């Protein structure tokens, strides 16, 4: 990776929403942020969430009236915002994890799954596979690629010929479709 010297013209193009400058900005800092986060977070989803939130905040702040005035500080500014977003992510994870006390965690970790829970898990997996087969080919491939296989979203976008924003829309729709089938299936099972 080559280091880039940011100047006032670059910062002004970024403020004005120049597409090529934004693309360079995201590519350049995306790589650096990814390198930073991959040793601190354990999932691609978490890395991507922190990365995107960092970009959103930086661009909002750069474009604000009191935004960044020293172009040579852009790298340090992005790093600082990334650190704040990462800390917020850790705090939000700790809040959800703190609901479980140590005894509960030990109990959950130490027990082998029961025969009933294994049977229920296999039944749930069977239902999920059946529902996936009922979805449209596109919805099934999207859910498989993004959620089950956890493929890189840029690869999925290239495969489907869509943008990242539209990928979010399509995945949301596919999830909704899956949910509709799943709720319907639960209703059928209760009647039987």
C-alpha positions in Angstrom: 0.0 0.0 0.0 1.3 3.4 -0.9 0.8 6.2 1.6 -1.1 9.3 0.3 -0.5 12.9 1.3 -3.9 14.7 1.7 -4.1 18.3 0.7 -6.7 21.1 0.9 -8.0 20.3 -2.7 -8.5 16.7 -1.7 -10.4 17.6 1.4 -12.6 20.1 -0.6 -13.4 17.4 -3.2 -14.4 15.1 -0.3 -16.6 17.8 1.2 -18.3 18.4 -2.1 -19.1 14.8 -2.6 -16.8 14.1 -5.6 -17.4 10.4 -6.5 -13.8 9.6 -7.5 -12.4 11.2 -4.3 -14.9 9.4 -2.2 -14.1 6.1 -3.9 -10.4 6.7 -3.3 -11.1 7.7 0.3 -13.1 4.5 1.0 -10.6 2.3 -0.7 -7.6 3.8 1.0 -8.9 4.0 4.5 -11.0 0.9 4.1 -7.8 -1.2 3.7 -6.2 0.5 6.7 -9.3 0.1 8.9 -9.6 -3.5 7.9 -6.0 -4.2 9.0 -6.6 -2.5 12.3 -9.9 -4.2 13.0 -9.2 -7.8 12.0 -7.0 -8.4 15.1 -9.6 -6.7 17.3 -12.9 -8.2 16.1 -13.8 -11.8 15.5 -16.3 -11.6 12.6 -16.4 -10.1 9.2 -19.8 -8.6 9.9 -18.5 -6.8 13.0 -15.5 -5.5 11.0 -17.8 -4.3 8.2 -20.2 -2.7 10.7 -17.4 -0.7 12.4 -15.8 0.2 9.1 -19.1 1.5 7.6 -20.0 3.5 10.7 -16.5 5.0 10.8 -16.9 6.2 7.2 -20.4 7.6 7.8 -19.2 9.6 10.8 -16.1 10.9 9.2 -17.9 12.1 6.1 -20.6 13.7 8.1 -18.0 15.5 10.3 -15.8 16.5 7.3 -18.9 18.0 5.6 -20.1 19.9 8.6 -19.5 23.6 9.1 -17.0 23.0 11.9 -15.4 20.0 10.0 -11.8 19.1 9.6 -9.7 22.1 8.6 -6.2 20.5 8.4 -6.1 18.1 5.5 -2.8 16.6 6.7 -4.7 15.4 9.9 -7.3 13.4 7.9 -5.5 10.1 8.6 -5.3 10.7 12.4 -8.9 11.9 12.3 -10.2 8.7 10.6 -8.2 6.6 13.1 -9.6 8.5 16.1 -13.2 8.1 14.8 -12.6 4.4 14.2 -11.3 4.1 17.8 -14.5 5.7 19.1 -16.7 3.5 17.0 -14.8 0.4 18.1 -15.1 1.4 21.8 -18.9 1.9 21.3 -19.1 -1.5 19.7 -17.2 -3.1 22.6 -19.5 -1.3 25.1 -22.7 -2.5 23.3 -21.3 -6.1 23.3 -20.5 -5.9 27.0 -24.0 -4.7 27.9 -25.6 -7.7 26.2 -23.1 -10.1 27.6 -23.3 -8.7 31.2 -26.8 -10.0 31.5 -25.4 -13.5 32.0 -23.7 -14.0 35.3 -20.6 -16.3 35.6 -22.7 -19.2 37.1 -25.1 -19.1 34.2 -22.3 -19.0 31.7 -20.5 -21.9 33.4 -23.8 -23.9 33.4 -24.3 -23.2 29.7 -20.8 -24.1 28.8 -20.4 -27.2 30.9 -23.5 -29.2 29.9 -23.6 -31.4 26.8 -26.7 -30.9 24.7 -29.5 -33.2 25.5 -31.0 -35.7 23.1 -34.1 -33.5 22.9 -32.2 -30.4 22.1 -30.2 -32.2 19.4 -33.4 -33.5 17.9 -35.0 -30.0 18.0 -31.9 -28.5 16.3 -32.0 -31.1 13.5 -35.7 -30.4 13.0 -35.1 -26.7 12.9 -32.2 -27.2 10.4 -34.6 -29.4 8.2 -37.3 -26.7 8.3 -34.7 -23.9 7.4 -33.5 -26.0 4.4 -37.0 -26.6 3.2 -37.9 -22.9 3.5 -34.7 -22.0 1.6 -35.8 -24.3 -1.2 -39.2 -22.5 -1.4 -37.6 -19.1 -1.8 -36.9 -17.6 -5.2 -33.5 -18.6 -6.6 -32.2 -15.0 -6.1 -33.4 -14.8 -2.5 -31.9 -18.3 -1.7 -28.6 -17.4 -3.3 -28.4 -14.1 -1.5 -29.2 -15.5 2.0 -26.8 -18.4 1.3 -23.9 -16.1 0.2 -24.3 -13.3 2.8 -25.6 -15.0 5.9 -24.7 -18.7 5.7 -21.4 -18.6 3.8 -20.5 -15.1 5.1 -18.9 -14.3 1.8 -17.4 -10.9 1.2 -20.2 -8.5 0.4 -18.2 -6.9 -2.4 -17.8 -10.3 -4.1 -21.6 -10.9 -3.8 -22.3 -7.5 -5.3 -20.0 -8.2 -8.2 -21.6 -11.6 -8.7 -25.1 -10.1 -8.7 -24.1 -6.9 -10.5 -25.5 -4.6 -7.8 -24.3 -1.9 -5.4 -23.7 -2.4 -1.7 -26.8 -0.3 -0.9 -29.0 -2.4 -3.2 -27.5 -5.5 -1.6 -28.8 -4.4 1.7 -32.3 -3.9 0.2 -32.3 -7.3 -1.4 -31.1 -9.1 1.7 -33.7 -7.4 3.8 -36.4 -8.5 1.3 -35.1 -12.0 1.2 -35.1 -12.1 5.0 -38.7 -10.9 5.1 -39.7 -13.5 2.6 -37.9 -16.2 4.6 -39.6 -14.9 7.8 -43.1 -15.1 6.1 -42.4 -18.8 5.1 -41.0 -19.6 8.5 -44.0 -18.2 10.4 -46.3 -20.0 8.1 -44.4 -23.2 8.7 -44.6 -22.7 12.5 -48.4 -22.2 12.2 -48.7 -25.5 10.2 -46.6 -27.4 12.8 -48.8 -26.2 15.7 -51.9 -27.4 14.0 -50.5 -30.9 13.5 
